[in-house]
Each structure stands twice: as C-alpha cells, then as structure tokens.
Amino acid sequence: MAKIAIIDDTRPWADAMEFVAMQAGHETLCIIVLPSRNFKMIADEANAFGPDVVFLDHSLGYWPLNGANIAGLLRVGKEQIVGTSTCVEHVLAQKKYCGRAFTHKNRILEHPEHAQEFLKLCQPQPQA
C-alpha cells in the first residue's frame, strides 16, 4: 500500500479523503493548513513522512500564497502531486505543479465512483 499525504485547509474534505485512503489500507498523513503553521513547516512534515502521493489543495486560505508554494518545497515529483481544488480556475493553475487532479473531494463519501477515482490516484506514478 502507498503512503498518502493530504494537505488542505478544509478539514471535512481532508478527513473524507483520509478516511477513504485508510479504509483501502493506505498509510496516511493529513495536514490541515492553519494560521499557526507556515508552508515550510507543512512541507517539512510531509517530507518527513516520505509520501508516495501528495493530495494538495491550491487555495489554502493565504492569498497570494497557494499550493504551488508548498509543492515547490516537497521532495516528490510533479507526477506524485495530485491537485484537489474544485474550482475550475484553480484546477487550471494546479496544472503547473500537479501531475494529476482530483476534483471531487467534496463528494467523495457520497458517490462511490468518486471514491474509486480517488483510490486510483493513490497509486504512485512512474517518475518522468
């Protein structure tokens, strides 16, 4: 099973993704972005975990900083970063630093097909 890191500022959605990953047997680290934690601290925690895949939100509540600022500090390749924004404009921005996207985090528990899509994305991709 894979090591999955989830970085988001919306606890219910992060918790839902973590729940689905854990139920499938993945080892998880869920990091909720809070004012008391700067982006370097968040990236350091994720890097120490050694994730195979990182699910990373774009809009983290600290404009003008966003997921790109954290992605630049992670020790994983673009192919291993999955953008989780649900806003079309943010999904487009994530393409610069995320190799894949998951736009259904807000409905992952309500629709089994979204949970299955998420679990497919939990599989590490070959490095480019």
C-alpha positions as CSV (number, residue, x, y, z in Angstrom):
1,M,0.0,0.0,0.0
2,A,1.1,3.6,-0.6
3,K,1.9,6.4,1.8
4,I,-0.6,9.2,1.2
5,A,-0.2,12.8,2.4
6,I,-3.2,15.1,2.2
7,I,-2.7,18.9,2.6
8,D,-5.8,21.0,2.7
9,D,-7.4,23.9,4.6
10,T,-10.9,22.3,4.8
11,R,-10.9,19.7,7.5
12,P,-14.1,17.8,6.4
13,W,-12.9,17.3,2.9
14,A,-9.4,16.3,4.0
15,D,-10.8,13.9,6.6
16,A,-13.0,12.3,4.0
17,M,-10.1,11.7,1.7
18,E,-8.1,10.3,4.6
19,F,-10.9,8.0,5.6
20,V,-11.2,6.5,2.1
21,A,-7.4,6.0,1.8
22,M,-7.2,4.4,5.3
23,Q,-10.2,2.1,4.6
24,A,-8.3,0.9,1.5
25,G,-5.2,0.1,3.7
26,H,-3.0,3.1,2.8
27,E,-0.8,4.8,5.4
28,T,-1.9,8.4,5.7
29,L,-0.8,11.8,6.9
30,C,-3.5,14.5,7.0
31,I,-2.2,18.1,7.3
32,I,-4.7,20.8,7.9
33,V,-3.4,24.2,6.9
34,L,-3.7,26.6,9.9
35,P,-2.5,30.1,10.6
36,S,-0.1,28.8,13.2
37,R,1.8,26.7,10.6
38,N,3.8,28.2,7.8
39,F,4.2,26.5,4.5
40,K,7.8,25.4,5.2
41,M,6.6,23.6,8.4
42,I,3.9,21.9,6.4
43,A,6.2,20.8,3.7
44,D,8.8,19.6,6.3
45,E,6.2,17.5,8.0
46,A,5.1,16.0,4.6
47,N,8.7,15.3,3.6
48,A,9.5,13.6,6.9
49,F,6.5,11.3,6.3
50,G,8.0,10.3,2.9
51,P,4.8,10.2,0.9
52,D,4.4,8.2,-2.3
53,V,1.5,10.5,-3.4
54,V,0.5,14.0,-2.1
55,F,-3.0,15.3,-2.5
56,L,-2.6,19.1,-2.4
57,D,-5.2,21.8,-2.5
58,H,-4.5,25.0,-4.4
59,S,-6.4,27.6,-2.5
60,L,-5.2,27.3,1.1
61,G,-6.7,30.4,2.6
62,Y,-3.5,32.5,2.5
63,W,-3.7,34.6,-0.7
64,P,-1.5,35.2,-2.6
65,L,0.2,32.0,-1.3
66,N,-1.2,28.8,-2.6
67,G,-0.5,25.1,-3.2
68,A,2.3,26.0,-5.6
69,N,4.3,27.4,-2.7
70,I,4.1,24.1,-0.9
71,A,4.7,22.0,-4.0
72,G,8.0,23.8,-4.5
73,L,9.1,22.6,-1.1
74,L,8.1,19.0,-1.4
75,R,10.6,16.2,-2.2
76,V,8.3,14.4,-4.6
77,G,8.0,14.8,-8.4
78,K,5.1,16.6,-10.2
79,E,3.7,13.2,-11.1
80,Q,3.2,12.3,-7.5
81,I,1.3,15.5,-6.7
82,V,-2.5,15.4,-7.2
83,G,-4.3,18.7,-7.2
84,T,-7.6,18.7,-5.2
85,S,-9.2,22.0,-6.0
86,T,-12.8,22.0,-7.0
87,C,-12.8,25.5,-8.6
88,V,-12.1,25.4,-12.4
89,E,-9.8,28.4,-12.2
90,H,-7.7,26.7,-9.5
91,V,-7.7,23.4,-11.3
92,L,-6.1,25.1,-14.3
93,A,-3.5,26.8,-12.1
94,Q,-2.6,23.5,-10.5
95,K,-1.5,22.0,-13.8
96,K,1.7,23.9,-13.5
97,Y,2.8,21.9,-10.4
98,C,0.5,18.9,-10.2
99,G,0.7,15.8,-12.5
100,R,-2.9,14.8,-11.9
101,A,-6.1,16.2,-10.5
102,F,-9.0,15.0,-8.2
103,T,-11.9,17.5,-8.3
104,H,-14.5,15.5,-6.3
105,K,-13.2,15.7,-2.7
106,N,-16.3,17.4,-1.6
107,R,-18.4,14.4,-2.8
108,I,-16.0,11.5,-2.2
109,L,-18.2,9.9,0.6
110,E,-21.5,10.4,-1.2
111,H,-20.6,8.8,-4.6
112,P,-18.7,5.5,-4.8
113,E,-17.4,6.3,-8.2
114,H,-15.6,9.4,-6.8
115,A,-14.0,7.2,-4.0
116,Q,-12.9,4.7,-6.7
117,E,-11.3,7.5,-8.8
118,F,-9.5,8.8,-5.7
119,L,-8.2,5.3,-4.9
120,K,-6.8,5.0,-8.4
121,L,-5.0,8.3,-7.9
122,C,-3.5,6.9,-4.7
123,Q,-1.2,4.7,-6.8
124,P,2.2,6.2,-7.3
125,Q,3.1,7.1,-10.9
126,P,6.5,6.4,-12.5
127,Q,8.9,9.2,-12.2
128,A,9.4,11.2,-15.5
